[in-house]
Amino acid sequence: SRTLQTASTRRNDPIADLIGSSVGSSSRVMAVQRALAEFGYGQIKPSGVIDAPTSVAIEKFESEHKLPATGRLSDRLLNELANMTGRPIE
């Protein structure tokens, strides 16, 4: 029953959905935050949480790389960041 409760909670909680997604794991978010900060997309603290400064930095990166500006993590964002940094974002 605990699994069902977690699933129903997540359906109503976009933050839990983001945290629970494979793209949005906190270690991956921190890697994205470090890459964006390293390449001048803002003063971002690697917290593992997509906060407002992180979302703004992602949107700026997406716009500059001709991606749809979502401010969210996506496989496409991770691929573009990996291409820019020359290393996988994990």
DRENGUNU-386729 format. One record per residue: chain; x negated, y negated, z of N, C-alpha, C in turn; residue number from 0. Coordinates in nm, 3 decimals. Layout:
N
+------+---------+---------+---------+---------+---------+---------+---------+---------+---------+-----+
: unit :    n_xx :    n_yy :    n_zz :   ca_xx :   ca_yy :   ca_zz :    c_xx :    c_yy :    c_zz : pos :
+------+---------+---------+---------+---------+---------+---------+---------+---------+---------+-----+
:    A :       X :       Y :       Z :       X :       Y :       Z :       X :       Y :       Z : NUM :
...
+------+---------+---------+---------+---------+---------+---------+---------+---------+---------+-----+
END
This chain:
90
+------+---------+---------+---------+---------+---------+---------+---------+---------+---------+-----+
: unit :    n_xx :    n_yy :    n_zz :   ca_xx :   ca_yy :   ca_zz :    c_xx :    c_yy :    c_zz : pos :
+------+---------+---------+---------+---------+---------+---------+---------+---------+---------+-----+
:    A :  -0.083 :   0.120 :   0.000 :   0.000 :   0.000 :   0.000 :  -0.087 :  -0.126 :   0.000 :   0 :
:    A :  -0.209 :  -0.115 :   0.051 :  -0.297 :  -0.232 :   0.054 :  -0.330 :  -0.279 :  -0.088 :   1 :
:    A :  -0.352 :  -0.183 :  -0.178 :  -0.381 :  -0.218 :  -0.317 :  -0.265 :  -0.293 :  -0.379 :   2 :
:    A :  -0.143 :  -0.246 :  -0.355 :  -0.027 :  -0.314 :  -0.410 :  -0.014 :  -0.455 :  -0.354 :   3 :
:    A :  -0.040 :  -0.469 :  -0.226 :  -0.031 :  -0.601 :  -0.164 :  -0.135 :  -0.695 :  -0.227 :   4 :
:    A :  -0.256 :  -0.649 :  -0.246 :  -0.361 :  -0.731 :  -0.307 :  -0.322 :  -0.770 :  -0.448 :   5 :
:    A :  -0.270 :  -0.675 :  -0.525 :  -0.231 :  -0.703 :  -0.663 :  -0.120 :  -0.808 :  -0.667 :   6 :
:    A :  -0.021 :  -0.795 :  -0.580 :   0.089 :  -0.892 :  -0.583 :   0.040 :  -1.029 :  -0.536 :   7 :
:    A :  -0.053 :  -1.032 :  -0.442 :  -0.109 :  -1.158 :  -0.396 :  -0.183 :  -1.227 :  -0.511 :   8 :
:    A :  -0.261 :  -1.150 :  -0.583 :  -0.339 :  -1.207 :  -0.692 :  -0.250 :  -1.264 :  -0.802 :   9 :
:    A :  -0.136 :  -1.201 :  -0.829 :  -0.050 :  -1.251 :  -0.935 :  -0.005 :  -1.394 :  -0.908 :  10 :
:    A :   0.005 :  -1.430 :  -0.780 :   0.052 :  -1.563 :  -0.745 :  -0.061 :  -1.658 :  -0.705 :  11 :
:    A :  -0.184 :  -1.613 :  -0.722 :  -0.298 :  -1.692 :  -0.676 :  -0.403 :  -1.702 :  -0.786 :  12 :
:    A :  -0.403 :  -1.813 :  -0.862 :  -0.498 :  -1.826 :  -0.973 :  -0.644 :  -1.823 :  -0.927 :  13 :
:    A :  -0.672 :  -1.872 :  -0.806 :  -0.809 :  -1.869 :  -0.757 :  -0.852 :  -1.724 :  -0.733 :  14 :
:    A :  -0.765 :  -1.645 :  -0.673 :  -0.797 :  -1.503 :  -0.652 :  -0.815 :  -1.432 :  -0.785 :  15 :
:    A :  -0.733 :  -1.469 :  -0.884 :  -0.749 :  -1.411 :  -1.018 :  -0.886 :  -1.444 :  -1.073 :  16 :
:    A :  -0.929 :  -1.568 :  -1.057 :  -1.059 :  -1.610 :  -1.108 :  -1.171 :  -1.537 :  -1.035 :  17 :
:    A :  -1.163 :  -1.533 :  -0.904 :  -1.266 :  -1.466 :  -0.824 :  -1.268 :  -1.317 :  -0.854 :  18 :
:    A :  -1.151 :  -1.259 :  -0.877 :  -1.142 :  -1.116 :  -0.901 :  -1.180 :  -1.074 :  -1.041 :  19 :
:    A :  -1.190 :  -1.169 :  -1.133 :  -1.221 :  -1.131 :  -1.271 :  -1.369 :  -1.097 :  -1.284 :  20 :
:    A :  -1.401 :  -1.014 :  -1.381 :  -1.540 :  -0.974 :  -1.399 :  -1.627 :  -1.094 :  -1.437 :  21 :
:    A :  -1.570 :  -1.188 :  -1.511 :  -1.646 :  -1.306 :  -1.553 :  -1.672 :  -1.398 :  -1.433 :  22 :
:    A :  -1.579 :  -1.401 :  -1.338 :  -1.586 :  -1.499 :  -1.231 :  -1.648 :  -1.450 :  -1.101 :  23 :
:    A :  -1.730 :  -1.344 :  -1.105 :  -1.792 :  -1.298 :  -0.980 :  -1.881 :  -1.409 :  -0.924 :  24 :
:    A :  -1.891 :  -1.416 :  -0.792 :  -1.963 :  -1.528 :  -0.731 :  -2.110 :  -1.531 :  -0.773 :  25 :
:    A :  -2.175 :  -1.415 :  -0.791 :  -2.315 :  -1.417 :  -0.833 :  -2.327 :  -1.468 :  -0.976 :  26 :
:    A :  -2.231 :  -1.435 :  -1.061 :  -2.233 :  -1.485 :  -1.198 :  -2.204 :  -1.635 :  -1.199 :  27 :
:    A :  -2.111 :  -1.680 :  -1.116 :  -2.082 :  -1.824 :  -1.107 :  -2.208 :  -1.898 :  -1.063 :  28 :
:    A :  -2.281 :  -1.844 :  -0.965 :  -2.404 :  -1.909 :  -0.920 :  -2.507 :  -1.914 :  -1.032 :  29 :
:    A :  -2.517 :  -1.809 :  -1.113 :  -2.612 :  -1.809 :  -1.225 :  -2.574 :  -1.916 :  -1.327 :  30 :
:    A :  -2.445 :  -1.930 :  -1.353 :  -2.397 :  -2.034 :  -1.445 :  -2.428 :  -2.172 :  -1.385 :  31 :
:    A :  -2.401 :  -2.189 :  -1.256 :  -2.427 :  -2.317 :  -1.191 :  -2.576 :  -2.353 :  -1.198 :  32 :
:    A :  -2.663 :  -2.254 :  -1.174 :  -2.808 :  -2.280 :  -1.181 :  -2.848 :  -2.320 :  -1.323 :  33 :
:    A :  -2.797 :  -2.249 :  -1.424 :  -2.833 :  -2.279 :  -1.563 :  -2.784 :  -2.418 :  -1.602 :  34 :
:    A :  -2.661 :  -2.452 :  -1.567 :  -2.608 :  -2.583 :  -1.601 :  -2.688 :  -2.695 :  -1.533 :  35 :
:    A :  -2.722 :  -2.675 :  -1.407 :  -2.801 :  -2.776 :  -1.334 :  -2.941 :  -2.788 :  -1.395 :  36 :
:    A :  -3.001 :  -2.675 :  -1.427 :  -3.136 :  -2.672 :  -1.482 :  -3.144 :  -2.747 :  -1.616 :  37 :
:    A :  -3.037 :  -2.740 :  -1.694 :  -3.037 :  -2.803 :  -1.825 :  -2.964 :  -2.937 :  -1.828 :  38 :
:    A :  -2.947 :  -2.998 :  -1.710 :  -2.901 :  -3.136 :  -1.702 :  -2.752 :  -3.158 :  -1.718 :  39 :
:    A :  -2.671 :  -3.062 :  -1.681 :  -2.527 :  -3.078 :  -1.694 :  -2.461 :  -3.124 :  -1.563 :  40 :
:    A :  -2.539 :  -3.175 :  -1.471 :  -2.482 :  -3.229 :  -1.348 :  -2.559 :  -3.179 :  -1.226 :  41 :
:    A :  -2.534 :  -3.246 :  -1.115 :  -2.595 :  -3.204 :  -0.989 :  -2.501 :  -3.104 :  -0.923 :  42 :
:    A :  -2.522 :  -2.979 :  -0.958 :  -2.433 :  -2.872 :  -0.915 :  -2.504 :  -2.789 :  -0.809 :  43 :
:    A :  -2.434 :  -2.763 :  -0.700 :  -2.489 :  -2.674 :  -0.597 :  -2.445 :  -2.532 :  -0.630 :  44 :
:    A :  -2.538 :  -2.436 :  -0.640 :  -2.499 :  -2.297 :  -0.668 :  -2.426 :  -2.235 :  -0.549 :  45 :
:    A :  -2.295 :  -2.252 :  -0.547 :  -2.212 :  -2.206 :  -0.435 :  -2.140 :  -2.075 :  -0.465 :  46 :
:    A :  -2.132 :  -2.040 :  -0.594 :  -2.056 :  -1.922 :  -0.631 :  -1.908 :  -1.948 :  -0.647 :  47 :
:    A :  -1.868 :  -2.075 :  -0.631 :  -1.728 :  -2.114 :  -0.644 :  -1.720 :  -2.221 :  -0.753 :  48 :
:    A :  -1.621 :  -2.207 :  -0.841 :  -1.603 :  -2.308 :  -0.946 :  -1.530 :  -2.426 :  -0.885 :  49 :
:    A :  -1.608 :  -2.525 :  -0.842 :  -1.553 :  -2.646 :  -0.784 :  -1.541 :  -2.752 :  -0.894 :  50 :
:    A :  -1.497 :  -2.871 :  -0.858 :  -1.476 :  -2.977 :  -0.958 :  -1.604 :  -3.011 :  -1.035 :  51 :
:    A :  -1.720 :  -3.033 :  -0.967 :  -1.841 :  -3.065 :  -1.044 :  -1.882 :  -2.952 :  -1.141 :  52 :
:    A :  -1.861 :  -2.828 :  -1.100 :  -1.894 :  -2.715 :  -1.187 :  -1.802 :  -2.714 :  -1.308 :  53 :
:    A :  -1.674 :  -2.736 :  -1.286 :  -1.577 :  -2.737 :  -1.395 :  -1.609 :  -2.849 :  -1.494 :  54 :
:    A :  -1.645 :  -2.966 :  -1.444 :  -1.682 :  -3.080 :  -1.530 :  -1.807 :  -3.045 :  -1.611 :  55 :
:    A :  -1.905 :  -2.983 :  -1.546 :  -2.029 :  -2.945 :  -1.616 :  -2.001 :  -2.842 :  -1.725 :  56 :
:    A :  -1.914 :  -2.745 :  -1.695 :  -1.877 :  -2.645 :  -1.795 :  -1.808 :  -2.713 :  -1.914 :  57 :
:    A :  -1.716 :  -2.806 :  -1.887 :  -1.648 :  -2.877 :  -1.995 :  -1.748 :  -2.955 :  -2.081 :  58 :
:    A :  -1.844 :  -3.022 :  -2.016 :  -1.946 :  -3.098 :  -2.090 :  -2.027 :  -3.004 :  -2.179 :  59 :
:    A :  -2.070 :  -2.892 :  -2.123 :  -2.146 :  -2.793 :  -2.200 :  -2.061 :  -2.742 :  -2.317 :  60 :
:    A :  -1.936 :  -2.707 :  -2.289 :  -1.848 :  -2.654 :  -2.395 :  -1.831 :  -2.756 :  -2.507 :  61 :
:    A :  -1.808 :  -2.881 :  -2.472 :  -1.790 :  -2.986 :  -2.573 :  -1.915 :  -3.001 :  -2.658 :  62 :
:    A :  -2.032 :  -3.005 :  -2.595 :  -2.157 :  -3.022 :  -2.667 :  -2.191 :  -2.902 :  -2.756 :  63 :
:    A :  -2.135 :  -2.786 :  -2.723 :  -2.163 :  -2.664 :  -2.800 :  -2.045 :  -2.622 :  -2.886 :  64 :
:    A :  -1.955 :  -2.720 :  -2.912 :  -1.841 :  -2.698 :  -3.002 :  -1.752 :  -2.580 :  -2.960 :  65 :
:    A :  -1.735 :  -2.563 :  -2.828 :  -1.646 :  -2.462 :  -2.773 :  -1.520 :  -2.533 :  -2.722 :  66 :
:    A :  -1.409 :  -2.462 :  -2.713 :  -1.291 :  -2.523 :  -2.651 :  -1.324 :  -2.563 :  -2.506 :  67 :
:    A :  -1.297 :  -2.687 :  -2.468 :  -1.332 :  -2.736 :  -2.334 :  -1.228 :  -2.688 :  -2.233 :  68 :
:    A :  -1.263 :  -2.582 :  -2.160 :  -1.172 :  -2.524 :  -2.062 :  -1.214 :  -2.553 :  -1.919 :  69 :
:    A :  -1.344 :  -2.572 :  -1.896 :  -1.394 :  -2.590 :  -1.761 :  -1.397 :  -2.461 :  -1.681 :  70 :
:    A :  -1.378 :  -2.348 :  -1.749 :  -1.374 :  -2.217 :  -1.683 :  -1.480 :  -2.125 :  -1.740 :  71 :
:    A :  -1.513 :  -2.022 :  -1.665 :  -1.605 :  -1.922 :  -1.714 :  -1.535 :  -1.836 :  -1.819 :  72 :
:    A :  -1.611 :  -1.802 :  -1.922 :  -1.561 :  -1.712 :  -2.025 :  -1.680 :  -1.635 :  -2.080 :  73 :
:    A :  -1.651 :  -1.526 :  -2.147 :  -1.760 :  -1.451 :  -2.209 :  -1.833 :  -1.538 :  -2.311 :  74 :
:    A :  -1.759 :  -1.618 :  -2.383 :  -1.821 :  -1.705 :  -2.484 :  -1.915 :  -1.807 :  -2.418 :  75 :
:    A :  -1.872 :  -1.864 :  -2.306 :  -1.957 :  -1.957 :  -2.232 :  -2.085 :  -1.887 :  -2.187 :  76 :
:    A :  -2.070 :  -1.767 :  -2.131 :  -2.187 :  -1.692 :  -2.084 :  -2.283 :  -1.664 :  -2.199 :  77 :
:    A :  -2.230 :  -1.628 :  -2.315 :  -2.315 :  -1.602 :  -2.431 :  -2.389 :  -1.727 :  -2.477 :  78 :
:    A :  -2.319 :  -1.840 :  -2.482 :  -2.382 :  -1.966 :  -2.523 :  -2.490 :  -2.009 :  -2.424 :  79 :
:    A :  -2.460 :  -1.995 :  -2.294 :  -2.560 :  -2.028 :  -2.192 :  -2.683 :  -1.938 :  -2.205 :  80 :
:    A :  -2.661 :  -1.810 :  -2.230 :  -2.772 :  -1.715 :  -2.247 :  -2.856 :  -1.754 :  -2.367 :  81 :
:    A :  -2.790 :  -1.795 :  -2.476 :  -2.865 :  -1.839 :  -2.594 :  -2.948 :  -1.963 :  -2.564 :  82 :
:    A :  -2.891 :  -2.057 :  -2.488 :  -2.961 :  -2.182 :  -2.456 :  -3.079 :  -2.157 :  -2.363 :  83 :
:    A :  -3.058 :  -2.072 :  -2.262 :  -3.164 :  -2.050 :  -2.163 :  -3.264 :  -1.945 :  -2.206 :  84 :
:    A :  -3.225 :  -1.860 :  -2.302 :  -3.314 :  -1.753 :  -2.345 :  -3.314 :  -1.635 :  -2.252 :  85 :
:    A :  -3.216 :  -1.628 :  -2.163 :  -3.206 :  -1.514 :  -2.069 :  -3.059 :  -1.485 :  -2.040 :  86 :
:    A :  -3.027 :  -1.361 :  -2.006 :  -2.888 :  -1.331 :  -1.974 :  -2.842 :  -1.402 :  -1.847 :  87 :
:    A :  -2.716 :  -1.438 :  -1.846 :  -2.658 :  -1.504 :  -1.728 :  -2.589 :  -1.394 :  -1.646 :  88 :
:    A :  -2.649 :  -1.358 :  -1.534 :  -2.595 :  -1.249 :  -1.452 :  -2.585 :  -1.290 :  -1.308 :  89 :
+------+---------+---------+---------+---------+---------+---------+---------+---------+---------+-----+
END
